[in-house]
Amino acid sequence: MQWWRDGKFGLFIHWGPVSLKGTEIGWSRGREIPIDVYDNLYKDFNPTNFNAAEWVGLAKAAGTKYIVITSKHHDGFCIFDSRYTDYDITSTPFKRDILKELAGECQKQGIKLCFYHSIIDWHHPDYLPRGAGDTRPADDAVFERYVTYLKNQLRELLTNYGPIGILWFDGEWDPTWTSEHGEALYAYVKSLQPHIIINNRVGKGRGGMEGTTEKGQFAGDYDTPEQQIGKFNADRRWETCMTICRQWAWKPDDQLKSLKDCIHTLVQVAGGDGNLLLNIGPMPDGRIEPRQADRIREMGDWLKKYGQSIYKTRGGPFKPGPWGSSTHRNKIIYVHILNWSDDIIVLPSIPKKIVKTSVLTGGAASVKQTDKSIEISAPQASRSELDTIIVLHLDGPASDIPPCDVP
């Protein structure tokens, strides 16, 4: 898990023929879009402007360390060349294997390639239960036959594209999927790539959108809060997945998060000892929407200056709150002040002596340590609009300090 924990920041990509309609991937099948229309979109899917080198280069410029792309979503369409179905990228006018090209570029540019793969497949005749609006009879459907299909495709993904960092499962909530299915699938995937990381959605332990695993439940390797910042947890690994707009798949004129929102989310996630997986949705022609690309480049510019306070750190010891958050590495604590609602930020006392302080984001700050608290103040000119980062150099390891709430 170490590369993942050190990397802190990944790029999520939801993409498929549904981008031609601008509706949500998977979920709009049988809802906004009639099934017979949705299932035939692939015949017009021809993303001629797709450029794997540009995609991976953008991920690198954004400061992300890994890419997680939808190899197959709930709609069943495969964005890779599969011998087990014709409902895949090589049956489109485009014909090229997108994952093969991405795998080559990720290896070349030093980004970890990872796959989202849905357990749900509303297109497959053996998958049960049927999706919304699907009137096909289910008498001849055999769910275990579908599970074999699922494993066959996972074997393709894990043997044809080199080392894969993560398998990001989803769709485990349907009643046909059991804990036994999850444990068996986890073991199967690990038998193909022993060092791969697998999220908690492989089994049945995830507790809603908070993404935390219920006690005693099979949990995979980490938890998956969705569209929300996970709670501080230094014992159980976790990763917030969140959209840069509102929809996972591309939507014209979708509401884009501000740079401030994006940076604050990243900082609060890192301060909670988690990772951030930030999602973009490419357009139907294969390009990343320019405004989404610009936003994540802006995040990359910020990380080039201040990434030392994010990468290879752990969350705490001061737990995140409306004031901000903190991260630490070795004998250093990075105090991220996001909200100067008070002129003095008062933090709990710690059992280490502060021997030196600085302001990573520039300017000056006053840090007063007593037996009861740590008080931080800074003139207006030294307060960054995005994040004022105060560096506390200690006389011992910050990891020895128990995590503490900030009143």
N, C-alpha and C positions, 0 to 999 in steps of 0.2 A: 504493500500500500504506500510505500514511502514516496515514490515519484509523484503519485496523485496528491498526497497530503502536502508535499512541498509546492506543487504546482498551483494549487488554490483556485485557479480560474480556467474554466473550459468553455468551449463554444458549442452550443446545441444547434442542430440544423434540422428543421422539419421541411421536407420537400417531396413533391410528387406531382402527378398529373392534375390533382385538384387545384394547383396554383393557376391553372387556366381559368378557373371560376372565381378564385379569390375567396373561397369559403374555407371553413376549418377542415383540416385533414382528418379523414376517417369519420368524424362525427356528423358531417353534413350529408353523408351517404344515406339516402332514404329519408332525410329530413328536408334540408333546403334544396337538395338535388335528387331527382328521381333515381332509383338504383340503376335502371337500364342506361341512363345518361351518364351517371358517375362511373360505372364500370367500363364505359367505352371511351372515357376521356383520354386514356393512354394512346389511342389511335391517332390523336392529334398532338401528342406531347413530343415536341421537337426542340429542346433547349440548345440551339446551335451556338449560343454565346457562352455556354458553360466552359470554364477554363479552370482546371484543377489547380494549376500553379497560382492563379490569382486568388482562388478561395483560400488555399493554405497560406499564401503570403499575407492575406488579410487577417487570418487567424493569428498569425505570428505578429503582425503589426499591432493587433489589439492587445497583445500581451497574454493571450491564452496559451496554455500548454498542451491542450488536447482538444480534439474534435469528436463530438458524438453525433452521428447522422442517422436518420431513419432508414435503415435497410428495408424495413417493412413496418407500416403502421397498421391500425385496425382494419383498414380497407383492403388489406391483403396484397397491394401492389408492391412488387419487389424492385428496388432501385439498383439491383445487381443481376448478373446473368445466372439464372437458376435452371438446372436441368429438370426440376420437378414441377415447373409451371410455365405456361406461356404468358402469364400475366406479369411480365417483367420488362425491364428497360430495353432488352434486346428485341422485344416485339413492337417497340415504338418506332416512329420514323427516325429517331435519333440513333438507335441501335447500339451505341457505345456503352460499355460497362463503366458507369460513373465511379463505382467503388474501386475498381481496378486502377483507374487514373488517380483517384485520391490517395490510394495506398502508396503509389509510387512517389507522389509529391510529398506526402507526410514523411516518408522515410528520407527523402532528399532534404527537406527543410527542417527536420528535427521536431516534428509535432506528433504526438501519439494519436493514432487513429482508433476510434471506438465506435461501436454500433448500438443504436437503439433497435430493439426487435420486439414487436408486439406478440404476446401470447394469443391475443384475440386475432381472428382472421374472418371477418364477416363475408368475405368473398368465397372462401373454401367451402365446398359442399358438405364436408364432414364436420365443420366447426359448429358447435352448439353452445349457447342458444343463438338463434338467428338475430341479426341486427334489425334496427328500426325499419319498418316497411317491407321487410323481406318475407314474401309469401311462399317461398319454396317449401314443399313438404319436407319434414325431417325424418320420415320413417326409415329411409335408407341411410341416414347419416350415422357414422360410427366414430365417436369422438377419439377413441384410441388410435384409429387410423390417421386422424388429423395429428395426433401427438407424434406419430412416426414421421409425418410430413414436416412438422416443426423441427424435429431433431435432424432430419436429412438436410434441411436448409441451414441449420446452424453449423452442421459439419462443413458445408460449402463455405460459409463465412469464415470459419476458423481454420480452414486448410488452403484456401485459395488467395488470401489477401495478406499473408504474413502475420507477424505478431500483432495482436489486438489488445489494447489497453483495458477496455471495459466492455462488458455486455450489459446494456441498460434495458432491462425487461420492463414491460408495462402490460396492463390488461389482465392482471391476475385476479381481479375482483369477481369475474363471472363464476357462478356456482359449480360449473363443470370442472374448473381447475381446483385441485386439492393440494393440501400441504405435501402429500406423498408425491404428487406430480412435481412440485417445486423442488423438493429435495433430490429427486431423481434427475431432474434437468440440471440442477446445480452440479451434481457429481459428473454428469455426462459432459458438460461444458469444460469442467476442470480436467477431465481426462484428455480432452483435445488440446487445451492450452492451460497448463497448470498454474501459470502466473497471472492469468486474467483476473480482473476484479468484476464482481457481480453484485448488482444492487439488491435491495430487499424485496423488490417487486417480482422476484422469481418465485417466491412462496406466498403464503397467506397472512404474514405477520404484520403488514403495514396497517397502521391505524388512521385511515382517512387522508385528507390533504396535508395534515401536519407531517405525514410521512414517517413518523417514528414507529419503531417495531414494538409490538405488545410483548410483555414479559412471557417467557416460555415458548414463544413462537419462533419457528425457523426464520432467519433474518438475512441471509446472504451476507455481504461484506460491509454494507453501509446503508444508512437511511436516506429518504428522499422527500423532504418537504417540497411542496409544489406551490408556486406562485405566492410564497411567503418565506420570510426569513426564519430559519430554524432556531429553536431555543438553544442557549448555551449548553454545550455538552462536550466535555473533554474526555469522556470515557467511551462513547459510541460514535464512530465516524459518521458524518452526514454531509449531504450536498443539496443545497437549494437549487431547484430548477425554476427558471423564471423567464418570461418573454420580454423582449426589448420593446415590443408593441403590446397589443392586447391579445392578438390571435397567434397561435403557434405557427400555422402556415401563413404564407404571404396574403395580405389583404390590401387592396389599394387604399391609400389615405388612412391607414390604421394609425391610431394614436401612439406616437413614439415617446418613450421615456426621455426625460432630460438627462444631460450629463450628470447633473447633481444627483438625481435619483439613482442613476447607475453606479456612481462612485460610492454613494452612501450605502447602497445595498451591498456592494463588494466589501466595504469596510466593516459593516455590521456582521456580515456572514463570517469574514475572517476573524473578527473579534469574538464570535461565538464558537470558534474552533471548527468551522465548516468550510466547504468549498462552494463556489458559485458556478453554476452551469447556465450561461445566459444564451437565450435562444434568438436566432434570426430565421427568417423565412425567405429563401430565394424566389425570384420572379420566374414566370413560366419560360422565359427565354434563356435562363441559366445564369443571369447576373444576380449579384447581391444588390438589393435596392440601394441606390446611392446614399440616401439619408441614414439607413441602418449602418452601412459601411462607414460613413463619416463618424457616426456616434461611437462605434467600437474602436475606430482609430483614435478618437479623442481619449478614450479610456486607456489605450496603449500609450499615448503620449504622457498621460498622468503617471502610468506605471513605470515608464522609463525614468522618471524623476524620483518617484517615491516607492517603487516596487519593493525596496528592501524592507519596508514596513509590512508587506503582505506575503511575498514569497518566502517559503521555508520558515515561516513563523508558526506559532501556536496561539490559540486564543487566550485572552486574559492577561494578567490575573484579574483586572477590573472588568466585570461582566458588562456586556452592551446594554445601553439604555437610551433614552431620548437625548442625553448629553453627548453620546458618542460610543466609542469602544476602545479596546486595547489589544495589542498583539505583543508577543515577546519572542526573543531568540537569544540564547546564551545569557549574558549578563545585561541585556538591554530590554527595556519596555518601551514600546511605541504607544503613546497616548494619542488617540485620534479624536479630536474635539470637533464634533459636527454641529453643535448647537451652543452658542454663547448666550443663552437666555439669562445667565447670571455672569457678572463680570469676573467672578472667581469660581473656578471649578474645584469642588472639594471631593477628594478621593479618600477612601479608607487608608488607614496606616498599613504598612507592610513590614515584615520582619527582616528587611534588608536596608542598608544605608544607600542613599542616592549620593554618588560621588561626583557626578558631572551631569549637566543638562545641556540640551541644544534644541533648536527649532528646525526640523528637517525642511519645512516649507518656507523658511526664511524669516528674518526678523528676530525679535527678542521676546523672551517670556521670563516671568518670575516663578520659581518653584520653591515653596517652603515646606519642609518636612518636619513634622513633630511626632511625638509618641501617639497622637490621636488621629492625625490626618496628613494628607498632602494637599496643599493649596496651589493651584495654578492660575496665573493671570497673565494677560498679554495686552499691549496697547492695540487699538483698533487697526493700526497699519500692519500689525503682525498676524492678524486673524485672516486665514484663507477662507474664501467664500465656499470652497468645496470641503476642505478638511485641514484643520490646523494640527500638524503632527509634532508633538513634543517628545523628545527622546530622553529617557531616563537611563543613565548608566549606573549600574548597581555594583556593590562590593561582593556579590555572589550570584549564583544562577537564579534567574527569574522563575524557572520551572519549579523551584522549591516553595514558591509562594502559593498558598491555597487560593483558589478563585473566590472573589468576593463581590457582593452586590454594591452598587453605588447608590446611596440614598437619593 
